[in-house]
Amino acid sequence: MRDSQWTWTPGDSPGAFELRGALPVRGVSVPLRLGGRAWGTLNAARDNAVLVCHHYTGTMRAAGPNPDGTPGWWDTLIGPGRALDTDRYHVVCVNTPGNVQARDAGVLTTGPATPHPDGQPWGERFPAWTMADLHAAQCGLLRALNAPHWHAVVGPSFGGMQALQWAARTPALAPRVAAVATSPVAGPVLRGVFGPLLRAAAGSRDGLHETLRLITFFGLGADGLDLLFRDGDVDTYLRTRTATADLSHVLDIGRAVQTHDLREVAPLDDLCRRWREHGTRLLSVNVRGDQFFPAAEMRDFAAQTRAAGVAHTHLEFDSPRGHLGALTDTAAFADALRDLLGTAPMPPALDAAEVRHA
């Protein structure tokens, strides 16, 4: 399975790596350089790798300490004995193209603000990649690992979208998928409200500051903002965020998430047939009151997949931090995630006609 076009190179610090490969996007060959982190050991069969996909403003620092000493965004889930048990699994997280934190010297990504092969920034020449292109890049990561398939693909928010794309596009390579605080489609909130507001904020005098303000509001909601900033200052917090973020990358990811739609990969009946045939296990988790992803979108999807014979577990929980509860309140779904990774793929199910009449 090894592919010389995609290479994994160890980094300078323990667990760090760099993924390199050429990704064709809209007729342009983009030489990608993406930084990543890995925890745990790849076994002899190379079949215990778990891909953790990061959220909108996240990076490869899913676990362990950040440069400022704070823990990684899913540190409570990744480590020895935790849901993503690094004594059992080789857990990897890689930056996406256009990573928002492009100004962070420790975050390696390729996007509008990074150098084109001619030495100048890509700028508007950087092609408009989609979720399909991101999946293709992550397939390159799997090939660079020389692994037959992932043990599981998991992630919150934008990361959950990526996990669902794996389930839809290559179910044989992702037998277990966990999608937290996300949806099977970028619905009216993202396409009809957040997207237009993001573009409007970007055009203001301090576009980066204002786009991050908007993302913070959608991420926390009114209750979360009141909880965290009743005695603090939102703008002071935002200034710390703007130090490492890049506006062109904020917009790049914001545009890409709106290309997420499992219905464009295949009709639901076909998706369910593939998942039954491959014994795919799905876990979806939503935060009630999430301002990015209404829980009903995934709840309805899960009801349809279960009715079609798919092994799909769906959970919902409350969090005072709204959407960001997917990062802060992981105890609500840690056991379900642990169970998902510890189970075998489902045996082949009945065909569609038999499921309907069972």
N, C-alpha and C positions, 0 to 999 in steps of 0.2 A: 504493500500500500504506500510505501514511501514515494514521495514526489519531490524531485530535485528542484522544482519551481518554488516550493515552499520550504523554508528552513527555520529551525528553532535553534537559537543561539543563547547559551547561558549568559546572564548578566553579571555585573560586578558584585551584587549582594546576594545572599542566600535566597534561593527561590525565584529570583528575577530572571526573565528571559526576554528575547526579542524575536518576534515573528516577522519574517520577510517573505514577500511574494508579489507577483505581478497580477493585479486584478483588472480584468477588462470591464469597463463601465461605460456604457453608451458609446462604444467605439474607441474609447481612450484606454490605453494600458496604463494603469496607475501603479507605480512601484510602492507598495505599502511597507511601512515600518511601524509595527505596533508593539508596544511594550506589554508585558504580562507578568504575573506572579503565579507560583505554583507551591502547593503544600502537600506533604505526604509523598509516597513513593509509588511509581508505576510498577505494577506487578509483572511477573514473567510473561503472562499471557497478554499484557498490555490492554486489558479490558476493564480496568477499575478507574478509568479517568472520568471525572465529573466536571463538566463545563459550567461555570458560574458566570452569568452574563450581567453586566452592570447596568445601573439605572441611568437616567438622562444626564445628570451632572456627576455621576460616579466615575471612578477609575478602576484600574486593576487592583487597587489596594483594598480588596474585599475583607482581608483579615490582617492581623498583626498591627503594629503601631504605625500611625501616620507620622510624617516628619515633625508635626507639632506635638506628638505624644498621644493624641487621641486614638482610639481603636478604629480599625477598618469598619466599613459600613455594614458588613455581616459578620463581624468578629464573634458574635455570640453563637453563630451557627457553624463556624469553621474551626476545627481543631480536634485534638485527641478526645474521643468520647462524646463529641458534640454531634448534632444531627448530620453534618457533613464531616464524618469521622476521618481525620487524616491518618489514623492508624490503619484504616481499611481502604481509603480511597485516595487517589491522586487528584487533588482539586486544583483546577486551573482557572484563571480569570485573565482575559486579554482586553486591552482597550479597543474601542471601536474606531473606525475612521472618523475624523472630525471631532474627536473627544473634546468636550467643553473645556477641560482644564489644560488647554494647549500651552498656556504660559507658565505652567509648573515645570521646572527643569527636570523633575523626576518622572514626568509623564510623557511617554513616547507615543506619538500618533502621527497620522498623515491626514492633512485636511487643507482647507483654504488658506490658513495662516502659516503653513509649513512650507519648506522649500520645494519648488518644482525641480526637475532635473536640470533646468537651466540656471538654477541658483536663486531665482526670484521666487517670491511667494506664489503659490498656485492661484490665490485670489478667485476671481469668477471663472477661471479656467477649470477649477476643480469640478469634475462631473457630478451630477445629481444622483448619487447612489440611492438604492432602495433597500428594503429589508431582504430582498432576494440576493442583492450583492453582498450584504453583510453575512448572510448565511453562507455564500460561496467562500468568503474570506475565512470564516470559521471552519469550513470544510478543509481549507488549506492547513489550518492549525491541527486538525485531526490527522491529516496525512503526514504533516511534519512530525507528529508524535509516533507515527507508524503504528497507530492503534486501529483495531478493526471496527470499533464503534465506541460511542460514549457509554459509560454506565448509566449516566443521567445528564440531562441539561436542565438547569434551574436558573431562576432569576426573578427580581422584583421590577415592576413597572416596565420601562423600556426593555429591561432584561427579561421580563416575563414574555413580552412580545417576541423576543428572539427565541426563547425556549419553545413557544408555540409554533414558530416558523420551522424549527427543527422537526417537531412532531408532524407538521403538515407536509413538508417537502421531502424529508428522508426518514420516515419512521423506523426503517431498519437500522439506522445509525443512532437512534435516540429512543431506546425502549422505555425509558422512564422520564417524564417531563413534569416539572413543577413551575407553574406560572402564578406569581404572587402579585396582587394589586395591579391587575391588567385586564385586558379584554381580548376577545377573538378578532376584533375589528377596531380601528381608530374611528370612533363614533362621532356623534354631533358635538360633543364637548370639545374634542380635540380639533376637529375639522372646521366646525362652525363658530367656535368661540375662542378657544385658546390660540389656535393658529393665527387668525386675524389680529387678535390682541397682541400676540408676540411680534408680528411684523410691524404693527403700529408703534409699539414700545421701542423697537429697534430704530425707528426713524426719529425718535426724540433726541434732545440735545445730549443726553448721557445715555445712549442706547443700551450699553452693557448693563449699567446699574439698573435701569428700568426693566429690562427683560428678566434679570434675576429677581427683581421685586415681584414681578408677575408670577414667575415660577415658584417663588416662596409662598405667595398667597394661595395658589392652586395646590401646592404641596401640603401646606399645613391647615388651610382653612381658617375661619375666624377663631374657632376655639383653640386651635394650635398656636396661632399667633398670640392670642391673649395669654395662653399658658406660658409661652417662652419669652414674651417681650413685655409683659405688663410692667415690669420694673427695669426694662432694658430699652435699647434703641435699635429699631430695625435697620436704619441707615448705617449705623456702625457695623452691624453684622454684614450687611451687603458689601461694604467696602472691603471686608476681609475676603469675600467671595470674588470680587472683581480683580483681585491681585493676581489670580492664576487663570481666570477664564478669558475667553476670546469671543467677541460678539459674532464673528462670522461662523464660529463653531457652534455657538448657541443656536443660531439660525439653521445651520446644517443639520444638526440632530433634530431640531424642531420640525424641519421639513420631512426628514426621513421617517419619523415616527408616524406621520400621516399616510405613509404608503403601506402601513400594516393592515392587511385584510385577508384572513384565511379563506374567504369566499373566492378571492382571486387566484388562490393556489389550486383549489378544487371545490366543487360543490360539496355541501355537508354530507350527503349520502356517500360520496366517494371517499371523503376523509374518514368517515366512520368505518367504511369497509376496509380501508387500509389499516386502521388502528386495530380492528378485530383480527385481521389476517396476521398482523405482526405481534399481537399480544401487548400492544402499547398500554401503559398505565399512565394516566393523567391525574395530576393534583392541581386544582385551582383554589386560590385563596383570595378573598376580597375584603377590603375594609369598608364597612358600612359608613356612608357619609363621605366617601372619597370624592373629591371634586374633579379629579381627572377621569376616573373610571367608575361609572355607576355600577354597583354590584349586580343589578338586574341583567346587565349585558352578559356577564359570565354565568350567572345563575341560570338564565334561560338556555344558554349554549350547553351547559352541563346537563340540564334536564333532557335536551334533545340527544346528546351523545349517549347518555345512559339508556335512554329508551331504545337506542339503536344497538345496544349490546356492548358498548365501550366501557372499560374499567376506568371510570372517571369519578374521583372523589372531589367534592366541592365544599369549602368551608368559608364562613364569614365571621368577622369579629369587629368589635368596636375599639376605636382608639381616639384619645383626645388630640392626637397629632394628625388625624386625618390620613391622607395618602402616605405620609411618611411613617405611619405606624408599621408599614412593611419593612422598615429598617430598624425601628426602635422597639417594637413590641413583638419580637420574633418568638417569644414563648407561646404565643397564640397558635403557632403552626409548626413549631419545631418537632413535636412528636409525629405529626403527620408526614413531615418531610423525612424524618428518620425511618418511618415505616415504609415510605415509598422506595427509598434506596435499598432497604433490606429485603424487599420482596422480589420474587422471580417474575419475569414477564408472564402475562396471561397465556394460557394455551390457546390455540386457534379456536375462534368462536364459531357459532352457527353462521350460515350465510344470511344475507339480508332478508330473504323471504321467510326463513325459519325464525329469525328474530322477531319479525312482525307478527308471526302466528304463535309464538311460544306462550 
